[in-house]
Amino acid sequence: MGDQKVYRAIGLMSGTVLDGEIDVALLETDGQGYVDVKEFYAHPYDKSVREKVRACFGKYERDALVDEADALVTDVHIDALKASGFEADIIGFHGQTITHAPDEAFTWQIGDGARLAKSCSMAVVSDMRQADIKAGGQGAPLLPLYHAARLSMHKEPIAVLNLGGVSNITYIDNPVQEIIAFDCGPGNALMDDYMRVNLGKDYDEGGAYAASGTVSEALVERYLEDEYFALMPPKSLDRNHWDLSLVAGLPEADAMATLLKISVLAIKQGVKMLPRPVHTVYVCGGGRKNAALMMRLSKWLGEVRAVEDIGWNGDATEAEGFAYLAVRSLLGLPLTLPSTTGVAKPLTGGVLHKP
């Protein structure tokens, strides 16, 4: 750690899977190699908020629906922060992504960082993707530098797979100081959307429903014909890049089995793009709780383990990462690299809101 100042930082995260919780993480860090994770709190919010946000997915312009969702997202983050009781020098506020279109140099995370700072009397860093997008990067994934800080002692190539709405992977090879990251494809989004639309449930608990079905190999092949899978990284996705139309005619369990295999094979294809084999893939995000998904990943990839096996909290990892990035933003350090987003050179980002 040396003589670097250590900051207390809070990270706030609400993912595109819309699981009905705001993740709040507290850590201490110098924004570089020192990270000491302190606490985590998950704050539930009402289903009606989720539906208001979902109605804004894919929008490019502000309207009454976006205004309402923006205010609600800010409100539930304020509630979450106050309920946690955490206090810090800086807050990293990711906001809620409603549209991510890097090929159009566009990404949009709603949520009012200035109002959050004022309400909670703490400085806030928000809009962490915008600078990268404006400089020609993908704007995602944003957490590879946090993963690298946590894994700095590992001597062999290692990978961290985040299974959220979209799956993304971070590859770290410490001996040659190489960090690569990109979105693989659909993570939980298609499966969760199918369960919500067709079965009235938020997700397939443990993957039990998908495990009971039969895969349509023909439809899997049709999904995997998408040109995205052939693109070399860096690359990133909107959670609505794919929809459920191709599986609409299948029996429900078969549709879920098919969607699960699509997610698995997208990740397998991503792992093939890594420069060297990794012995273990460590998984964070809600998808690590899907036993059927983890079992199939292990079949295709080999050693696949939840990040809890290395002492992390897989529910808290993203929120922790945005706390870490907030400190880096405050210090003017890079948040993104050419090898993680395709930006031309290491680039800082974020907008600081003082209370």
N, C-alpha and C positions, 0 to 999 in steps of 0.2 A: 504493500500500500504506500510505503514511503511517506512523504510529507503532503500528499494530496488531501484536500479537504473532503470529509465524508458528509454526505447529505442524507437526511431522512426524506424519503420519497414515497408517495402513494401512486399506485397505478389503478386506473379504472378501465374496465373492458366490458363491452357488450357485443357479442359476436353475431355474424349473419345467420347463424342457426336459430337465433331467437328462442333461447331456452328459458326465457322468463326470469333471468337473474342478471344482476350487475355484479361483476367480480371486482373486489376491492383488495388490493395487496399493499402491504407496508414492508419496505426494506431500507437498509442503509447501504450506500454505495458511493464510491468516488467517481462513478461514471466510466471507470476503466476496468481494472482487473479485480477490484474488491467489491464483493456483493455479500451482504448478510441479510437473509430473508427473515423477517420478524413475524408478521401475522397475515392472516387472510380471513376475509369475510365475504359471504355470498348473500346478496340482498334480493329477495324475490320481488317481482312487480306484476301488476295485474295483466291478465290475458288481453284485455282491451287495448293496452298500450302496444302489445305485440302486433295486433291486427292493424292498428293505425300506422305502425312502422312498415309492416308488410305492404300496405297499400301504396307506399312511396317507392318501393323497389323499382329500379329502372328509370326513375325520373331524372331529367337533366335541368329542369327549371323549377324555381320556387313557385309554389301556389298555396292555396289555403290548406290543402292536405299536408304539405310539407311543413308549413308554419305550425300547424297543430302538433304534428309529430315531433318537430324540433323542440317545441316547448315541453312536451311530455317527456322526451328523452332527457332533457336537461333536468326536469323536476325529479325523475327517478334516480338520476345520478346524485343530485343534491341529497335526496332522502337516504340513498345508500351510504354516502360519505358521512353524513351526520349519524346514522345508525351504527356505523362501524366504530365511531369514537376515535378514529385515528387522526393524528396531527403530524404535520410534516413541513419541511421547507419548501417542497414543490410537489405538484400533482401532475401526473401524466394522464391526460384525458383523450382517449382514442375517439370517443363519440361513436355514432352508429352509422356504419356504411350502408348507404341505400343504392349507390351505383358505383361500379368500378369498371372503367373502360379505358385502359392504358393506351390502346391503339389510337384512341381519339384524344389522348392527353387529358383525360378527365377522370377524376375520382371525387366522391362526395361523402363526407362524414357529417351528419347532422348532430347538433348539440352546441350549446352556447357556452364557450369557455370563459368568456368575460363574466357572464352571469354566475357561473359556477364559482369563479374566484371571489366575486363580491359576496355571494351567499355564504361561503365557507371560510372567508377571511384567510385564504391561502393562495399563493401564486399558482397559476395553472399554465401548462404548456399543452396546446391543442394543435389540430391541423398538421399532424406530423408527416402526412403523405404528400402534401401539396408541392413542396419545394422540389422533391424528386420528380414528380410528374411533370412539372413545368420545365425541368431541366432535361426532359427526354427519357426519364427512367420509367419503370413499371409502377413505382409507388408501393410495391409489395414484393415479397414478404418484408416486414419491418423488424423482426425479432432476431435475425441471425447473430448480430453482435452481442445480444444478451446471451444467447445460447453459447456462443464462443467464450464469453467471460466466465460462465458457469462450468465450462468443460476444459478450461485452460491446462489442467494437469494431465489430461488424457494424451497418451503418446501415439495411439493408433488412430487411423481414420474412423470417424464416428458420425452417426446421423441422428437427428432429432426430427421426428415426424409429428406434425400437428394435425390432428383429426378433428377439425371444426366443420363448418358448412362446406368449405373447400379444404382439400388436403394440401399441405405444403411441407417441404422438406428442407432441412439445413444440413449441409455436409461440412464437416470441420476436419482438417488435417493439420494438427498443430506443428509437427516437425517442419513442414514447408509453408506454414502460415497461410493456408488456403481455406477460404470460406466461400461456399457456393450455396445458393438457395433459389427456390422457385416453387410455384404452385404445380401440383401434379395433376389435379382434376377434381371431380366431385368427391367430397368427403361424406358428411352426413346429410347434406342439404337435400338431395333427391330422395333419399330414404325417408327423412323426416317429413318432407313435403307430401310424399305418397301416403304416409300414415295419417297425417292430419286431414288430407282431402278425402281419403277413401275409408278410413277407419276411425276418424275422430280422436286419434291419440297423438300426443306430441312426438313420440318416437317409439321404435321397436325395442322394448326393454330386453337387453342381453342379446339382441339379434334373434330371438326365439322364432319370430314370425318368418323372417327370411330363411332361417335354418330348416323350416318345415316345407319350403317350396322347392320347385324344380327350375333350374336356370334355363332361360331361352338363349342358347348359344348364338343363334342367328341375330337376335336383338343386341346382344353384347357386342358382336362384331360390328353392327351398324353404328352403335354409339362410339366405338373405338376407331371408326373411320374418320372421325372429326380431325381436321388438320392440326388442331392444337397439340395433339399427342406427338406429332412428328416434329414440332418446333423444338429447337435446342434452347436451353435456358441461357440467360434469365427470361422468365415469362410469368405472367400472372393472369388471374381469371376473375370474372364476376360470378357470384354464386348462382346467378340465373343464366349462365352461358348455355346450359342444357335445360330441357323441361321433361315432363312426364309423358309426352304424346306417344312415344314409341312403345311404351309398356301399357298403354291405356286398355288394350284388348285382352290382356293376360288375367288369369285368376290372381287374386290379391297376393297370396303367398308366393306364387311364381314371379310376380312383378317385383316383390321385395327381394327375392333370391337373386333375380337378374340385376337389380340396382346395386345390391351389395357386391356382386362380382365385378361390375363396372368400376366401382370405387377401388376394389383390390387391384385389378389389372392396370388401372391408371397409375396407382402407386408403384406397382411393379415396373411399369414402363419408365417412370421417373427414376427409380433406383438404378436402372440400367444406364441412365445418362450420367451417373456420378463417375468421376475420373478414376477412382479406384474402389475395389470392393470394401464394404464395411462389415465388421464382424457382428455388430449389433445395431439394430434400429430401436431407439427409445421413443416411446409414443406418449404424447400429451394431448389434452383436449378430450371432449366428451366421447369421441369414438373409441377410446381405449376401454370404455366400460361395456362395449358391445362384444360379447364373448365370441359370437360367430364371426365377426369381422376380424378380431385379433387372431382367431384360430386359422382363418384362411390367409391372413397376412403371413403368419408363421410358416404355413405350407409353401408359400411362394417365395418368401424372402429369407427364411432361415431364422436366426435369433431375433425375435421381436419381443420387447419387454416394455411395460409401462414405466414412465420416468420415476415412479415411486421407488423402483429398484435402485436408483442412484440418489435417493433422498430428496427428490423434488416432489412438489404437489402439482399433479397434472391438471387440476382444475384452476390453479392460480398462475400457471406459467405465463400466460399472455398478459395478465394484469401486471405481474412482476416486471415483465419486459417493458411495458410502457412507463412504469416508474423509473426504470433504468434509463430509458431513452430520454425522459424528461430532464434528467440530470445532464446527460450528454448534450442535449439541446441548450441548456442553460450555460454550459461551458463552451459552446461552439464546436463541439466534436462531431464527427460524422455519424449520421444515423443509417446511411446506406452506402453501398460500395458498387463498383462496376460489376462485380461478380454476384451480387445479390439482387440488383434491380436493373442492371444495364445502364445506369447513369454513367456519364463520361468520366467522372472522377469522384472520390469520396466526398460526400455532401452532408452537411448538417441540415436541419429543418425544424419545423415547429414554430408556433406563434406564442409568445409569452404574454399572459394576462396577469397584471398585478392586482391584488385585492383593493 
